[in-house]
């Protein structure tokens, strides 16, 4: 029939999957061995839950979950301290630097159910600053793991403190936990807030109050 185009083409090579479906191209890259092992286990999990893994809607679900879980936990692939070190500059600036409303999406390590919200990160430099996007990348690297909000808050704080050695660091995270909303106590409007401070943010009430004021102020 000549050059009749296939409706679907998938090629796997060292974990790289290229799909072409009705003229739509998509390139994905995952660890092939990990994907195959996860796919097997999730297929068995679906069977244990009473599902028919051969029905149309579930045939590709195990591999989709395998890829999704690798994406949702890709924070393990990064050393957040190296993210800061890769963009560390000398600068004579000793006023507060604040990056607020950084979206977070994480998985609670107790039930592997999502929690999501915003992180607000501030620091007062002492000789060194970092690229603003690197603060958000550090937050992402810690959130894209199995987590508890309390630990994640201190991990972000300690990462910035250890790599930049600033005058102080402040981190506040506000999050909705699906384990409280869709199971357990089922309180839909609950918000969990955690905070962690070092240096000037701990010792100086005025500095801490300025940070709290700024994260609650809409400047745009």
Backbone bond lengths (Angstrom), bond angles and torsions (degrees), N, CA, C in turn:
res aa  C-N    CA-C-N  psi(-1)  N-CA   C-N-CA  omega(-1)  CA-C   N-CA-C  phi
1 X - - - 1.464 - - 1.523 111.27 -
2 X 1.324 117.33 21.80 1.456 120.29 176.21 1.512 112.63 75.15
3 X 1.354 115.62 -133.11 1.462 122.22 -174.28 1.520 112.20 -99.71
4 X 1.308 116.83 37.91 1.455 119.83 179.38 1.528 109.96 -59.97
5 X 1.331 115.59 127.30 1.466 121.66 -174.99 1.522 110.92 -82.93
6 X 1.311 115.80 134.13 1.455 119.83 174.82 1.521 109.51 -67.32
7 X 1.336 115.12 145.24 1.460 118.55 -179.49 1.507 112.11 -73.53
8 X 1.316 116.90 -22.98 1.455 118.97 -177.69 1.521 109.59 -149.79
9 X 1.312 115.91 132.41 1.454 120.76 179.21 1.517 108.44 -134.78
10 X 1.318 116.22 130.72 1.465 119.52 177.04 1.521 108.38 -134.29
11 X 1.302 115.36 127.92 1.453 121.81 179.78 1.517 108.17 -124.83
12 X 1.348 117.20 128.15 1.459 121.56 178.50 1.524 109.00 -112.84
13 X 1.326 115.49 131.09 1.454 120.75 178.66 1.519 108.74 -149.49
14 X 1.339 116.59 108.59 1.452 121.65 179.98 1.527 111.92 54.50
15 X 1.315 115.94 41.70 1.450 119.65 175.93 1.511 114.57 85.44
16 X 1.345 118.63 -1.00 1.458 121.17 178.30 1.512 108.50 -95.29
17 X 1.317 116.69 123.21 1.459 121.69 -178.42 1.518 109.01 -115.05
18 X 1.348 116.24 121.02 1.453 120.94 177.89 1.520 108.83 -112.91
19 X 1.312 116.95 121.83 1.460 120.76 -179.41 1.521 110.22 -115.98
20 X 1.323 114.50 138.02 1.454 120.06 172.99 1.516 107.10 -128.13
21 X 1.311 116.30 117.42 1.448 120.63 -174.90 1.522 108.78 -133.16
22 X 1.330 116.85 109.05 1.466 122.09 179.83 1.533 111.53 54.27
23 X 1.327 116.31 42.48 1.461 119.92 177.34 1.510 114.31 86.68
24 X 1.336 117.77 -0.04 1.465 121.44 -179.47 1.520 109.38 -100.34
25 X 1.329 117.82 124.53 1.456 122.04 -177.92 1.518 110.59 -108.74
26 X 1.310 115.51 141.28 1.456 121.43 -179.57 1.520 109.01 -145.36
27 X 1.316 116.63 133.64 1.460 121.49 179.19 1.518 109.29 -116.42
28 X 1.328 115.94 124.51 1.456 121.17 179.27 1.525 108.65 -126.46
29 X 1.317 116.37 149.42 1.451 119.95 178.03 1.522 109.80 -135.38
30 X 1.322 115.55 120.86 1.450 122.35 179.72 1.522 108.71 -139.75
31 X 1.310 115.69 162.78 1.460 119.79 175.99 1.519 107.86 -74.46
32 X 1.324 116.16 115.47 1.463 120.98 -169.83 1.526 112.51 -61.86
33 X 1.341 116.89 -46.48 1.460 119.66 -177.82 1.527 111.04 -64.37
34 X 1.328 116.00 -41.97 1.472 120.01 177.91 1.518 110.65 -62.40
35 X 1.329 116.62 -43.36 1.459 121.24 179.90 1.524 110.94 -59.75
36 X 1.316 116.79 -45.35 1.463 120.58 -178.23 1.526 111.64 -65.03
37 X 1.337 117.34 -40.41 1.458 120.06 179.56 1.520 111.21 -67.82
38 X 1.324 116.48 -43.91 1.464 119.85 178.46 1.521 111.04 -63.62
39 X 1.331 115.61 -41.57 1.467 120.14 178.94 1.524 110.57 -56.57
40 X 1.324 116.90 -45.28 1.456 121.34 179.82 1.533 110.74 -59.83
41 X 1.311 116.74 -48.12 1.467 120.22 -176.13 1.532 111.49 -67.54
42 X 1.325 117.09 -39.86 1.465 118.51 179.31 1.531 111.60 -68.97
43 X 1.322 116.54 -30.85 1.469 119.01 175.34 1.539 109.72 -63.01
44 X 1.340 115.93 -41.99 1.459 120.42 178.36 1.529 111.59 -67.28
45 X 1.319 116.35 -36.90 1.468 120.18 178.31 1.525 110.50 -62.53
46 X 1.327 116.32 -44.59 1.464 119.85 178.91 1.526 111.25 -60.78
47 X 1.324 116.60 -38.59 1.461 120.07 177.44 1.527 110.54 -63.84
48 X 1.331 116.91 -42.98 1.464 120.99 -179.63 1.528 111.48 -64.57
49 X 1.328 116.47 -27.53 1.466 120.31 178.19 1.521 112.12 -79.89
50 X 1.324 116.20 -5.10 1.456 120.03 176.23 1.511 114.80 97.66
51 X 1.343 116.77 11.44 1.462 119.72 -178.30 1.524 111.48 -89.94
52 X 1.322 114.14 158.20 1.455 122.18 174.50 1.521 107.53 -97.47
53 X 1.332 117.41 101.96 1.460 121.10 -174.44 1.529 112.27 -71.69
54 X 1.322 117.40 -5.86 1.460 120.37 179.54 1.520 112.31 -91.85
55 X 1.336 116.89 -11.78 1.468 117.23 -179.55 1.529 109.80 -71.14
56 X 1.321 115.69 154.47 1.463 121.57 -168.68 1.530 113.21 -53.45
57 X 1.303 117.15 -44.70 1.465 120.08 -174.84 1.511 114.44 -68.44
58 X 1.341 116.84 -17.28 1.464 120.26 -175.95 1.532 113.92 -112.91
59 X 1.308 117.68 -2.35 1.461 119.46 -174.57 1.528 112.25 -59.93
60 X 1.307 117.30 -39.85 1.473 121.09 -178.65 1.531 112.69 -100.31
61 X 1.324 116.80 0.71 1.464 119.79 -175.84 1.533 113.11 -62.13
62 X 1.331 120.36 -44.65 1.472 118.65 -179.33 1.530 113.94 -56.45
63 X 1.321 117.72 -41.58 1.456 119.20 179.99 1.519 110.95 -72.98
64 X 1.338 116.89 -32.92 1.477 119.32 176.00 1.527 110.30 -63.36
65 X 1.337 116.23 -43.42 1.470 119.46 178.83 1.518 109.86 -64.11
66 X 1.321 116.82 -41.22 1.471 120.70 -179.80 1.522 111.14 -57.88
67 X 1.328 115.99 -43.00 1.461 120.03 179.00 1.523 111.36 -72.23
68 X 1.330 116.13 -40.02 1.459 120.07 -179.47 1.522 111.16 -61.99
69 X 1.333 117.24 -42.98 1.457 120.23 -178.73 1.521 111.80 -65.99
70 X 1.318 116.84 -35.09 1.465 119.10 175.91 1.521 111.11 -65.06
71 X 1.338 116.42 -38.47 1.466 119.28 177.72 1.524 111.15 -69.14
72 X 1.321 116.58 -43.42 1.466 120.33 -176.31 1.519 112.53 -68.45
73 X 1.322 117.34 -18.09 1.468 120.74 179.41 1.525 111.80 -119.37
74 X 1.335 117.29 26.86 1.465 118.99 -176.44 1.524 112.82 -71.20
75 X 1.326 117.87 -6.04 1.458 120.59 176.79 1.513 113.46 -61.55
76 X 1.329 116.52 -24.50 1.466 120.11 177.47 1.529 112.34 -65.18
77 X 1.327 116.98 -19.08 1.460 120.87 -177.77 1.529 112.96 -80.28
78 X 1.341 117.80 -5.70 1.454 121.10 -174.03 1.520 111.44 -123.48
79 X 1.322 115.42 146.12 1.458 121.97 167.91 1.524 106.13 -98.46
80 X 1.326 118.71 106.81 1.467 120.53 -175.60 1.526 113.85 -56.88
81 X 1.327 116.94 -30.96 1.461 119.51 178.93 1.526 111.09 -65.27
82 X 1.315 116.80 -35.82 1.464 119.62 177.56 1.522 111.76 -69.79
83 X 1.320 116.32 -27.52 1.474 119.25 175.10 1.514 110.18 -61.36
84 X 1.330 116.82 -43.60 1.468 121.23 178.44 1.527 110.45 -68.72
85 X 1.328 116.61 -45.81 1.470 120.32 -177.23 1.531 112.05 -61.23
86 X 1.323 117.06 -29.67 1.459 120.59 -178.59 1.526 112.48 -70.95
87 X 1.328 116.61 -14.30 1.469 120.21 -178.88 1.521 109.00 -141.27
88 X 1.325 115.22 61.03 1.472 122.63 -177.13 1.519 108.56 -114.82
89 X 1.339 116.58 124.79 1.461 121.10 -173.88 1.526 110.65 -129.92
90 X 1.310 115.64 145.97 1.461 120.56 172.88 1.521 108.55 -77.62
91 X 1.332 115.74 132.96 1.466 120.35 -179.59 1.522 109.01 -156.65
92 X 1.331 115.84 134.11 1.462 121.36 179.77 1.528 108.92 -86.36
93 X 1.326 115.52 77.17 1.465 121.39 -178.65 1.514 107.85 -142.47
94 X 1.338 116.21 125.82 1.457 120.17 -176.72 1.530 111.93 -131.35
95 X 1.327 115.32 38.76 1.452 120.97 173.33 1.532 108.34 -113.21
96 X 1.310 115.55 167.19 1.459 119.64 -175.33 1.529 112.24 -65.67
97 X 1.319 115.12 134.93 1.464 122.45 170.24 1.526 106.62 -111.68
98 X 1.317 116.18 124.56 1.463 120.87 -175.21 1.524 110.64 -127.80
99 X 1.322 115.65 126.15 1.464 121.37 170.56 1.520 105.77 -117.06
100 X 1.321 117.05 113.36 1.459 119.69 -174.11 1.523 111.13 -119.01
101 X 1.310 114.72 168.62 1.470 122.57 178.78 1.526 112.50 58.87
102 X 1.335 116.48 39.52 1.469 120.83 175.60 1.532 107.59 -81.08
103 X 1.316 117.37 118.31 1.467 120.23 -178.31 1.531 110.40 -65.09
104 X 1.311 115.67 137.52 1.461 120.39 174.23 1.524 109.36 -124.62
105 X 1.326 114.74 140.75 1.456 122.58 174.29 1.524 106.07 -135.38
106 X 1.316 116.61 119.71 1.452 119.79 -175.53 1.518 109.99 -140.87
107 X 1.334 115.38 174.21 1.458 122.22 177.37 1.521 108.93 -119.75
108 X 1.312 116.28 124.25 1.456 120.79 176.77 1.527 109.12 -64.01
109 X 1.314 116.74 130.53 1.465 119.52 -175.76 1.524 112.87 -73.72
110 X 1.326 117.97 -12.00 1.462 120.18 -178.64 1.527 112.43 -80.18
111 X 1.341 116.76 -37.98 1.463 119.73 -178.50 1.537 112.33 -129.31
112 X 1.322 116.69 -1.93 1.476 122.00 -175.17 1.525 111.28 55.37
113 X 1.323 114.58 40.39 1.465 122.42 173.84 1.531 107.16 -107.89
114 X 1.327 118.72 143.08 1.469 120.13 -173.68 1.521 113.99 -65.51
115 X 1.326 114.73 149.60 1.462 121.82 158.98 1.519 107.70 -131.16
116 X 1.318 116.17 149.42 1.458 120.25 -171.38 1.525 109.40 -148.77
117 X 1.311 115.69 156.42 1.465 119.05 179.97 1.511 111.06 170.47
118 X 1.352 114.86 -140.91 1.462 120.27 -176.85 1.520 110.17 -137.61
119 X 1.330 113.93 146.47 1.459 120.98 174.97 1.520 108.71 -115.11
120 X 1.330 115.47 142.03 1.463 122.28 175.41 1.524 106.86 -121.56
121 X 1.331 116.40 122.78 1.458 120.91 -174.42 1.524 109.49 -126.83
122 X 1.326 115.96 126.22 1.457 120.85 177.06 1.514 111.05 -131.55
123 X 1.322 115.87 151.38 1.464 119.77 173.91 1.522 109.10 -151.86
124 X 1.332 116.07 157.49 1.461 123.11 176.73 1.519 107.15 -112.65
125 X 1.327 117.94 110.01 1.467 120.47 -173.59 1.528 113.13 -65.73
126 X 1.306 114.23 154.17 1.460 122.82 170.50 1.519 106.79 -138.57
127 X 1.319 115.69 89.08 1.475 124.80 -178.43 1.520 113.35 85.35
128 X 1.348 118.56 -35.08 1.465 119.47 -173.60 1.529 112.22 -124.91
129 X 1.338 114.46 142.42 1.465 122.04 171.14 1.534 107.35 -125.70
130 X 1.331 115.43 171.53 1.461 120.51 175.14 1.520 109.40 -132.24
131 X 1.318 116.92 161.95 1.458 120.29 177.30 1.520 110.69 -59.74
132 X 1.311 117.15 139.42 1.469 120.71 -174.84 1.519 112.06 -61.02
133 X 1.324 116.49 -36.43 1.468 119.10 179.66 1.520 111.57 -65.88
134 X 1.341 116.41 -24.07 1.463 119.58 -178.86 1.522 111.36 -68.77
135 X 1.330 117.41 -29.90 1.466 120.31 175.77 1.521 109.38 -62.71
136 X 1.331 116.19 -46.20 1.468 120.26 178.75 1.526 110.91 -64.56
137 X 1.329 117.42 -35.76 1.469 120.35 179.56 1.526 111.42 -68.41
138 X 1.324 116.78 -35.49 1.465 120.24 176.07 1.525 109.96 -63.90
139 X 1.329 116.17 -44.82 1.471 120.33 177.28 1.523 110.00 -58.51
140 X 1.334 117.05 -43.93 1.461 121.08 -179.05 1.525 111.31 -65.44
141 X 1.331 116.67 -40.31 1.467 120.41 -178.37 1.523 111.85 -63.12
142 X 1.323 117.30 -36.35 1.460 120.09 178.70 1.529 112.28 -82.07
143 X 1.326 117.41 -31.92 1.465 119.20 -177.38 1.517 112.25 -77.15
144 X 1.337 117.54 -29.66 1.469 120.62 -178.97 1.530 110.63 -83.89
145 X 1.308 114.92 53.65 1.458 123.66 176.47 1.520 107.17 -145.63
146 X 1.318 117.19 171.70 1.457 119.18 168.50 1.522 106.50 -71.84
147 X 1.337 116.49 124.78 1.449 119.22 -167.55 1.516 112.57 -140.36
148 X 1.330 114.04 166.75 1.458 123.19 158.49 1.528 105.34 -123.07
149 X 1.302 116.93 145.12 1.458 120.56 -173.27 1.523 111.78 -61.67
150 X 1.323 116.37 -37.34 1.463 119.56 -177.46 1.527 111.44 -61.92
151 X 1.332 116.57 -46.75 1.464 120.29 -179.23 1.517 111.27 -67.43
152 X 1.322 116.85 -41.25 1.451 120.23 -179.70 1.530 111.22 -59.28
153 X 1.310 117.00 -38.47 1.465 121.37 179.88 1.523 110.97 -61.16
154 X 1.321 116.91 -46.37 1.469 120.03 -178.98 1.526 111.61 -73.47
155 X 1.336 117.53 -31.48 1.464 119.73 178.38 1.525 111.02 -64.06
156 X 1.323 117.03 -43.41 1.468 121.10 178.41 1.524 109.66 -62.82
157 X 1.332 116.40 -45.67 1.468 120.91 178.70 1.529 110.99 -58.09
158 X 1.325 116.70 -50.88 1.465 120.81 -175.16 1.523 112.16 -66.01
159 X 1.330 116.94 -35.04 1.458 120.81 178.78 1.527 110.77 -60.33
160 X 1.322 116.55 -47.66 1.468 120.63 -178.79 1.524 110.80 -69.34
161 X 1.323 116.79 -40.79 1.454 120.56 179.38 1.528 111.02 -62.94
162 X 1.318 117.56 -44.06 1.458 121.56 -175.65 1.523 113.14 -71.31
163 X 1.332 117.64 -33.02 1.466 120.27 -173.93 1.529 113.04 -91.17
164 X 1.329 117.76 -33.46 1.468 120.85 -177.98 1.522 113.15 -102.61
165 X 1.342 117.07 -18.59 1.465 122.47 -176.31 1.530 111.45 48.62
166 X 1.337 116.98 53.80 1.461 120.18 -177.30 1.526 111.77 -79.77
167 X 1.320 115.58 176.66 1.472 121.60 177.47 1.524 110.19 -68.63
168 X 1.319 117.42 -27.81 1.457 121.15 177.03 1.513 111.51 -174.35
169 X 1.314 116.01 156.83 1.472 122.79 178.27 1.520 108.54 -132.14
170 X 1.332 116.10 142.10 1.464 121.89 176.34 1.514 109.29 -133.56
171 X 1.319 115.94 133.25 1.462 121.54 177.93 1.522 108.66 -134.94
172 X 1.320 116.31 128.44 1.467 122.62 173.02 1.520 107.76 -128.41
173 X 1.332 116.22 131.87 1.464 121.50 177.32 1.524 109.00 -123.46
174 X 1.330 115.92 132.49 1.463 123.29 175.13 1.524 107.20 -118.11
175 X 1.329 117.19 126.45 1.461 118.32 -173.76 1.520 112.63 -145.91
176 X 1.327 114.70 149.37 1.456 123.70 170.59 1.525 107.84 -98.38
177 X 1.312 116.67 132.14 1.455 121.30 -178.12 1.530 109.69 -110.10
178 X 1.334 115.02 117.39 1.455 119.10 -178.61 1.526 112.41 -65.23
179 X 1.344 117.02 -22.84 1.467 118.51 177.73 1.524 111.06 -68.49
180 X 1.339 117.32 -20.02 1.467 121.37 174.27 1.519 111.88 -93.31
181 X 1.335 116.53 -19.78 1.456 120.33 -173.94 1.521 113.38 -97.16
182 X 1.334 118.07 -38.27 1.464 119.79 -174.81 1.525 113.29 -109.75
183 X 1.346 117.40 -6.36 1.459 121.64 173.62 1.532 106.71 -145.88
184 X 1.321 117.15 -178.29 1.458 119.56 177.67 1.514 112.62 62.53
185 X 1.306 116.84 -126.64 1.472 122.16 -174.16 1.524 112.38 -73.56
186 X 1.361 118.14 -22.38 1.467 124.32 175.77 1.524 112.37 56.25
187 X 1.316 116.24 51.90 1.457 122.49 174.78 1.533 108.46 -101.44
188 X 1.332 115.79 107.08 1.456 121.32 -167.44 1.531 114.13 -72.66
189 X 1.308 118.33 -26.61 1.458 120.31 -172.82 1.521 113.99 -105.87
190 X 1.310 117.09 10.26 1.459 119.97 -178.66 1.529 111.10 -73.60
191 X 1.322 116.08 140.60 1.465 123.04 177.51 1.522 107.50 -128.94
192 X 1.325 115.85 133.06 1.459 121.21 178.46 1.522 109.04 -103.70
193 X 1.338 116.27 127.86 1.465 121.96 179.43 1.520 109.49 -116.99
194 X 1.326 116.07 129.38 1.457 121.50 175.55 1.523 109.04 -126.63
195 X 1.329 116.55 153.00 1.462 120.85 -179.34 1.519 110.01 -142.69
196 X 1.328 115.37 153.87 1.461 121.52 177.06 1.528 107.59 -151.38
197 X 1.343 115.94 133.39 1.464 121.27 -175.31 1.520 110.68 -132.45
198 X 1.327 115.32 154.50 1.459 121.22 169.37 1.524 108.64 -136.19
199 X 1.325 116.28 165.14 1.462 122.61 170.50 1.504 114.72 54.62
200 X 1.332 115.70 -127.98 1.459 122.00 -174.19 1.519 112.71 -61.17
201 X 1.313 117.09 -29.19 1.463 119.57 -179.63 1.528 111.32 -72.08
202 X 1.320 116.77 -23.76 1.464 120.56 175.93 1.524 111.16 -87.36
203 X 1.333 115.94 -40.43 1.458 120.70 -170.34 1.525 113.90 -84.99
204 X 1.342 116.38 -27.79 1.463 120.42 -172.89 1.517 110.01 -115.59
205 X 1.307 116.38 111.72 1.463 120.77 -177.76 1.522 111.57 -61.62
206 X 1.332 117.39 -38.31 1.463 121.54 -179.09 1.529 110.97 -61.43
207 X 1.332 116.95 -41.66 1.467 120.96 179.23 1.519 110.91 -65.53
208 X 1.311 115.35 -43.12 1.460 119.95 179.36 1.526 110.59 -64.33
209 X 1.316 117.15 -41.72 1.468 121.20 179.65 1.531 110.97 -65.11
210 X 1.346 117.19 -36.97 1.464 120.07 177.47 1.524 110.33 -62.28
211 X 1.325 116.32 -43.13 1.466 120.98 178.68 1.530 110.83 -61.49
212 X 1.321 116.97 -48.64 1.470 121.18 -179.91 1.516 110.56 -61.13
213 X 1.340 116.31 -40.01 1.462 120.19 179.16 1.530 110.77 -63.92
214 X 1.328 116.48 -44.44 1.461 120.07 -176.86 1.528 112.89 -66.28
215 X 1.317 117.60 -38.51 1.470 117.85 -178.48 1.518 111.37 -71.80
216 X 1.328 116.91 -18.14 1.460 119.95 178.02 1.513 113.96 -97.93
217 X 1.326 117.25 1.75 1.464 122.51 -176.21 1.525 110.51 -103.10
218 X 1.323 116.43 132.22 1.457 121.48 175.56 1.514 109.38 -91.38
219 X 1.336 116.21 110.76 1.462 120.87 -178.91 1.523 112.13 -101.05
220 X 1.334 117.21 3.79 1.461 120.62 -177.59 1.524 110.31 -137.95
